[in-house]
Amino acid sequence: MARGFESKQVEFQQEEAARGRTAPRPALSSEALARRDRRHALELSKTRLRNDLNRASADAHRRMLEQALAAIEGELQALATN
């Protein structure tokens, strides 16, 4: 009985290995990696700014946060068009 289980396990491992070989992910260029990392950082900053904006009470502080949020959204749009 254990022998049958081991055979199935070996068969499963071979199928998994074959599946991994058939669909390799294309390697990203260093420029594409940098763009992806920059987009991720901008999205995190955008989230933080929105949270800060929700808590801000002073008008000057709100305006500053809104300007920063607009700048980040502009950068995200620029990244999307490239």
Beta strands, then each sheet from edge to edge (+ up, - down):
end
